[in-house]
Amino acid sequence: MDNRILIALGLSFLVIVFFHYIYLKLFPAPPIEPTTLNSTLSNSTVSQNNTSTPQALSSKPTLPNNPTFSERSNLPSYAIVSPKYNATLTASGVRFNEFLLKEFFKDRSQKDPVNLITAASYSLPLEVYLESKPELAVLGYNSNSPSKVVLEKEGEKELSFYTSYQGISLEKTLKFKPQSYFIDLKIKITNQSNQTLTDKLLLRGAFAPFVDGTKYVFTGPFYYTTHLNEVKVKNSKVEEYVGNLKYLGYEDNYFMVALIPEGFNNSSLKATFRKLTDTVQEFILWVPVENLKPGEVASYQFKLYMGPKKLEEMRKEFPLLTKALYFGIFDFIAKPLLYVLKFTHQFTHNFGWDIIIMTLLLRILFFPLNHISYKSMKKMQELQPVIQRLREKYKDDPQGLNREVMNLYRTQKINPFSGCLPILIQIPVFIAFYKVLLMAIELRHAPFMLWITDLSAPERLYIGNLVIPYLGGIPVLTILMGISMYLQQKLTPSSPDPMQAKIMLFMPIFFTILFINFPSGLVLYWFVNNLLSIVQQYFTLKLTKK
């Protein structure tokens, strides 16, 4: 393969490394239909009190003079202790003011559990109220439930709460399960007035990122129709979707809160999304309440998922929720890679070795293509003197040069593009694996050995008090990867053009700089891949000499 083509491929590869970022900019998720909501939504402000009524959705600026509201700060709370989480509900609106995940921590050094309640000043999830009566979101609820519920390994616990306000009786029932992050939510509305009720039932949540993450992975509200839609809300603009809604929620790199309506005509549901601050975003599900006559009761069923973006957990009660773990355009490659890692992990119990095993399997899979590529490159090197003479002969006739070069390839039975195929195939694998390392919660805080303590983060070796500006420690594995790439390049047949040869030798330096802040698991994959390439290249060149 002409080295100019190889250079072009290398440069293209650098662009594709950041393809997922560029893709999000140029090709955002399918647009949701923005509409103008009523003035009570667009012209109001967000309350800063964590027990306040959601004035963002109400034209009423203040709460009515009612003892229920003034005493709500003294209302009881209810603790739920599960093998998977510890949660606390406040009787003010029956909302979560704490949801701690026992198996996941904010960082490796401090064992503080991840808390999914991250925007208490804007909303305690989930607020439930009628559009015409936003006060229902924070009303005090009564309950006969115990103040502390402990979930054993087997057995579910159901907690019921009820309140009344201005001719409306509202009952909320939550069912907790010991080995699941799913919570069943049942809402029952009784019309106690003497007039027919037509309104909207709203379920609202506001969240900020649950843990520190990378800007290259989407964080924010989402909804699912026939595919996942990531909502990028612009400043103060309300985005709305009406249609075939399966679920909606909020997600970051590793965790999510999802609300799943059950038993609805989903085409009648509406979802709105809004950016409250630079970090806090809101989602609201709007459910129609139509022609509820005096004395009649309307019941609504939902599932609430609050937990990790872990496929085994998400598929337990609602398999379609697994679609919310989306690895980008190469998702169809990323998910099998994740399954392979998890399968081998049953035997190795170390994701570093799982990455090495998977790299070896990929090299075996691509062995025939790589072999053809190396043989083709060797033949191309042997033809370089002939091609150089043709260039001198046809230096003023580019078309004639191309014709003669193609005739030479045809005579020698060489496909000049055969060396490109393995590179093109590995680019999607590289990008898919990059997204797996950034998003798969299994690899979060997963150690390998020695100084590599987190395969989802850049690796650094710290020696004494040595601190390197910008880097901190020494990126040893990244440097080894650059050296391996240099050795691989030395084995690759080079161009007779000195300038092209220098450019090719500069590529390992460029890649080393590029990989410095990549996840160490990805650097490990590329390093091992280079070593295996060197071995295969060496033996292929040996065989071609015989």
N, C-alpha and C positions, 0 to 999 in steps of 0.2 A: 504493500500500500504506500502510495506517495506520502512522504512525511508531511507535506502541506495539508493533506487530508487529515492526518493524525493530529496535527496541531489544531486544526479547526474543530475536530472532535473533542480534544482536550479542553479547549476554551468553551465549547458548547456544554461540556460536562460541568464546568464551574457554574455556568448559568443555571443548569438544571438542578444543581445542589440546592439552590434557593428557589426552586420552581414553586414549591408550595406557598412560599411567601408572595412571590410575584403573582401566582394564580389567584390568591385571595384578593389581591389588589385589582387585577384586571378582569377577573371573572368571579365576582361575588356570588354568594348563594342566590338562587332564583328569587327575584324581588317579590316581596309581599306587597299587597295592594294598600298604599297609604290612603287614608281617608281622613276627613275632618271630623273629629269627635265633637260632642256637644260642648258648649261653652264652659260647663262646669268642670270639664276635664282639661281643656286647653288653657284656661285663664286662672287656674288655681295654683296654690303653692303646696309644698310638701311639709307636713308637720314634723318637727324635730323631736317630739316627745315619744318615747317608745310605747306609751300607753294611750296615745292620742288617736282620735278617729281619723281615718284616711281622708283628709281634706282634699287630697289630690283628686278625689272622685266625688266631691260633694260641693254644692254651692253654699252649704251652711258653714259660716266662718268659725262658729264656736259650738261647744256642746250645750245641750239644754240644761237647765237648772234641775238636776235630778240627783238624789243621793247616791244612786247606783254608780254614777260616774265619779263623784267626788271621793268615794270610798274605794275605788277600784285598785288603788295602789296597795291596799291592805288585804286584798283578796288572797285566798290560799293558793298554793302551788302543789303540783302532783309530780312525783318522781317516778320514772320508769327505768328500771335496771334490767338490761338485757345482756346476754353474753357478747353481743356485738356493739352495744352502745349504752350510754347513760343519757337520758333525756329528762328535761323538766318542762312541764306545762304550767302556764299561768291561767287561773280562772278568768282573767280578763280576756275575753274573746276565745278562750281555749286555744292558745297559741304557744308555740315552742319558744322558750327564751334560752334554751341550751340544748344542743344535740352533739354529744361528744362521741367520736368513733374510737373504740377501745384499741383496735388493731392498727391504727395509723396515727403517726405523730408528725408534728409540724417540721421537725428536723431530727437528724440522727443524734445530735449531742444532748438535746433536751427532750425528755419523754412527755411533752405536753400533747395530749390527744388533739386531733383535728376537730374543730368546732364548726358545724355547718350553719350556725346562726351568726352571720357576719355583718349584718346591717341593722342592728336592733334599733338604732335611732330613726330608721325610716320605716321599718316594718318588722313585726315578729310573725313568722310564717305559721300557719297560713291564716290571713285575715279572711273571714267569711261574713258577707253582709249583703243587703239588698241595695241596689243603686239609689233608691229613694230614701233609704235608711242606713247611711254609713255608720251611724252610732253602734249598730249591731256588731261591728268589728271588734269593739273593746268593752262591750257590756259584761258585767259580772255574770258568770254562769253558776248555777247550783249543780251539785252532784252528790250521789251516794257512794261514789268510788272512794277507795282508801287513798290516803295521801302518798303512799309508796307501794308500787307494784313491782315485784321481782319476777322476772320471766325465767322459768326453769328450762331445762333442755327440751322438754316436751310440754305442750300446752300453750294455748293462746289466752290473752287477757283482753277483756273489752271494758272500756271506760265510757260512760255516757254523761253528757252535760246538757243542761237545758236553761233557757231564759225566755223572757217575754218583753215585748216593747211595742207600744202603739198598735195593738191589735194583731201582732205577729208573734207566734211562738216558734222558737228555733231550737232544735235539738241536734247536737253533734255527738256522734259515736265513733270512737277510734278503737280499732282492733290491732293489738301488737302481737308479733310472733317472735319466738325466741331465737330462731336461726335464720332470720330474714331481715333485710333492710326495707321491706315493703310494709306499709301500714294501710289498712283498710279504713276509709273515711266515709261515713254515712251522714247525710244532712237531711233533716226532716223539717219542713215548713208547714205550720198549721195556721190557716187564716181564721183568726178569732174575731175579726171585725164583721161588720154587717154589709161590706161591699166586696165586690169581686176584685181580686188582686191580679194585676198584670204588671210585671216588673222584671228585673234582671238580677240573678244571683251571681255575685262576684267572689272569686277566690284569688287573693293577691299575695304575692311574695316579692320581697326585694332582697338582693344579695350582692355581696362583693366577693372577689376571689377567695376561695377557702384556704389556699396555700400559695406560696410564691411560685411562680411559673415562668415560662418563656413566652415572649411575644410572638413566637412562630407557631403557637398553638392557640386556637380560638378559645376565648373566654367570654361568656355572656349568655344571654337568653337564647333559646332555641325552640323550635316546634317541629313536629313530624306529621307529614301528610302521606304522600307516597314515597317520600324521601326526606332526609334530614335537611332542615333549613336553619342555618346559623344567622341570627338577627344582629346586624351591625347598626345599632341605633345611633343616629346623629344627635348632636346637642339639642335638647329640649323638644325634639321632634317625636311625635307619637306614631309608631308603626302599628298597623292593624292587619289582621288576617281573618277572613271569614270563609269557612269551607270545611273540607274533609279533614278535620283535626283529630289525630290519634292521641297525641300527648304534647306537653310543653314543659318548659322548666328553665333551669339555669345550670351551667357547667363551667368548670375550669379544666386544667390539665388532667386531673385525676379523680375528681369528685363531682357529684351532681345531685340536684334536687329535681325530681320530675313529678308532674301531676298528670294522672291518667284518668280521663272520664270513662265511665262504664255504663253501658245500656242506653246511650244517647243516640239520637239522630245527629251524628257528628257534623253533618253539613250545616246544622243550625247554630253551631258554637262559634264564638268569636274570641280571638286572643289579641291583646294589645301589649305593646312593649315600649318602655321609656327609659331614658338615661337620666338618673337623678343627680349623680355627681360623676366625677371622672372614673370612679371605681364602682359605684353602686348603680345597679340596673334593676328594673322592675318588670315583672310579667303579671298579667291579669287574665283569668279565664272568665268569660261572660256566658252565663247559662240562662236561657229564657224561662221565665215563670209566667205561664199564660193561663188566663181565665180560671184562677183558683177561687172557687166560690166560697162564701162563708161556711165555716165548719169543715171544709175539705183539707186534705193533707197531701202534700207533694214530697216525694222522697228522691234523693239523688245519691248515686254511688260513685266513689272515686277510689283510686289507688294512689298512694303517695310513696315515692321511692326516695330515700335519703341515705346515700352511701357512696361507696367507691364505684368507679367506672370499670367494673370487673365483670367479664362476660358470664361467669358461673352464677354470680349473684343476680345480675340483671335479668337473666332468662328464667329464673325460678318461677315467677308468677306471671310474667308478661314478656315472652320471648322477643316481641317486636322492639322492646326497649334496647336490645343489644345494638340496634342500628344507630343509637346515639353515640356509641363508641366508633367514631369515623376517622380513619387514618388518612383521609384525603383521596386524591384521584387514583392512587395505587392501593386503595383499601383491599382490593381483591388479592393482592400479593402480601400485604402486611398481616392480615389475619392468619393465613397459613403459617407465616414465619413465627408469629406469636404462639400458635398451637404447637409447632415443632419445639420451640424453646421450653414451653411448659411440659411437654411430654418428656423430653430428656432431663428436665429438672427433677422429675420423680426419682431419677437414678443418681444424678450428680449432686443435687442440693446446692448447686453453685451456678448462677446464671453466667458467670464468666466462662466456665467450661462449656456451658450450653451454647454460647455464642461461637466458641471455637469449633464445637461439633457441627453446628449448623453451617459454618463457613466451609468446613471440610465436605459436608454433603452437597453444598452448592458447587464446589469445585468439581466434585465427581459428576454432578449433573451436567455441568458445562464443559466437561473434559473434552468431548469430541469437537465441539466448536472451537475451544481454545487451541486444540492441537492443529486444526485446519488453519486457524489464524496465524500461529507461529510459523507453520510451514510456508504459508503464503508470504509472510513478511520476509522470511529468509530468501525466498525466490525473488522477491522484489528487490532485496539488497543486491543480489547477484546481477540483476538487470540494470542497476543504477548507472554503471559506466556507459552502457548502450543508450540509455535514456538521455544521459548527459550529452552524448555526441549528437543525438537527434535534436536536442535543444539548441546546440550551437549551429547545426545545419539549418534548422527552421526558425531561427530567432526572430525573423521578420515575417513569419507565416504561422500564426497561432493555430489556425484551422488545420493546416498541413501537419503541424506538430501533433495535435490531438489525434488526427487520423493515423499517423504512423505509430504513435504510442499504443493506440487501441489495436492496431494490426499486430504489434509486437506481443501484446497481452494475449491476443487470440491465438497467435502461433505457439506461444509457450504454454497455453491453456491455464492462464492465471486470471482469476477474478480479482481486480484491484480493490474491491470492496469487501472481500471475504475476511480481511483482518479487522473490519469495523464491527462485524456482527456481535462477537462476544462483548465488546465494549458497550454497544447499544443495549444489549440484553441486561447487562449488569447495572446500568444506570437506574432503571425502575426499581430493581431489588435494593440498591443503595438507598434511594429516597424512601422506599417503603420501610426499610429497616430503621432508617433515621427517625421516621415518625413513630415507629413502635417504641424505640428507646426514649422518645420524648413523652409519650402518652400512656404506655402500658404501665399500670400501677404495680404490676409484679416486679418491674425493674426499678421502681422508685426505692432509693436507699439500699439497693441490692449490692453487697460487697463482692469483690473478686478475690484478690490476695494482696499482701504487702500494703503498699500505699494507696491502692485503688479500692476505696471504700464505698463508692456509689457509682454504679455503671450508667446511671442516667445523668450524671454531672461530669464536667471536665475533671481530669485527673491532675494532681499536683503532688510532688514529693517535697516535703519540707525538711530541711537539714538545719538543725539548731535554730539560730536567730536569722538565718539567711532569708531575706525577703526581696524578691525580684519585682521591680516596678511593673504595674499593670497585671503581671501574671501571679504574683504571690510566691508560689513554689515553682519547682522545675517540672515541666510537662514531659517526663521521661518517656512515657509510652508514645507520645506524639513525635518526639525526636526519633525514637527507634523506627516508627512508621515511615518518617521521612527518609531515613537511611535505607530502609528496605526498598522504598520506591526508587531511590537513586541506584541501588544495585540492580533492580529490575530493569531500569532504563539502560544501564550499561550493557545488559545482556540483549537488549532489543536491537535489532539491526538498525544502524543509524544512516542518516542521509549523507551523501557526499557534499551537500551544501553546508559549509561551516556555520552559517547563521542559523539554519534550521536545527542543526545538531546542538548549538548552544541553547536555543529556546527549549528544546526537549529536556536538556539537562537542568534547566532552571525550574521546570515544572515541579520536581520534588520539594524545592524550597518553598514554592508558592503554596503547594498543598499542605506542607507542614504548618505554615502560618495560618492557613485557612482552617485547619483542624484543631488549633489550639484550644478553642472554646467549644468544640463539639463534645457530646457525651462520650465518656471514656469507653463505653461499650461499643460505640461506632468506630472509634479509633482502633480498638482491639480487633474488631471485625476486619477493618481495612489492612491492619498490620499482618494478621494471619493470612489474609487473602494474598497479600504481596509475597509472603514467604512461600506459600504454595505455588504461586505463579512463577517464582524464581526456580523452584524445583522442577516444575513441569517444563518451563522454558529451557532449562539446562539440558534435560534429557531429550527434549525434542530437537534441539540444535545438535546434540551429540549424534542422534539417529540420522539426521539429514546429512551429516558429513560422511556417513558410511556408504 
